[in-house]
Amino acid sequence: MTSNRAPGEAMVEVTGVTRVFRSAGTTVRAVDDVSLTIGRGEFMAVVGRSGSGKTTLLNLIAGLDQPDEGRILVDGQEVSRFNDRQMTEFRRHQVGFVFQSFGLLPLLSAEENVDLALRIAGAGLRERQQRTRELLALVGLTERAHHRPYELSGGEQQRVAVARALANQPALVIADEPTGELDSTTGAQIFALLRDVAAAGVTVIAATHDPFVMEHVDRVLEMSDGRLLPEGEGLIVSQHVTKRSAPSATMNSAGSGRADVPPARPSPR
């Protein structure tokens, strides 16, 4: 996606957003009066226990759901007021998705899974072929292009999912528990890849339970009972800060940092 908005500007603006679910006489405020601003090229994580509302918040930002109250702007567009056609175009061209379960089509190869995203967007054959090669090279899977998902490891499948998410050059990538089915080392590699995506100017928002994500991102916010807590507050965030302050939690036996977690880039703020 091409935009004339300058780097550092707000990419996502959430203002007073509430989403309520009702079932069998029960009302759940999954997202409760949340306001949030995320900069262009920022890599931000939303953490919280299951049921805290983080996935619902990501779905609202991505246009997979609409709020009952409040406004959501993405790249200056008020997506919370889009009709069905506008929402489809928004999701197809401006947002990339990475899910916990990978979401690959099992009968298609890695190459074909990436190509399909471009085909749906209306790209021509030559553009699809070139872009697919570039993306598989980016995620280190050139040699695995013709393998189907069942022939790939979990980490390789998630790399294909990242390549597919980037197919249409989105300005925003939504990653919902992208390392939930991966071991810690592979998960760290996926987050390092997403960090590189953000360094290229793409805004990345991840919902996660993975404690290692906090070593990769620019900012971490915690949700609890549908509310977004002030930056630096929350049980998960405070536990991480405590662990980082202890020498045994941040240094290995040789006195250096974790070898499997690349260092986070400096925050742009």
Order of alpha helices (4+ residues) and beta strands (2+ residues): beta-beta-beta-alpha-beta-beta-alpha-beta-alpha-alpha-alpha-beta-alpha-beta-beta-beta-alpha-alpha
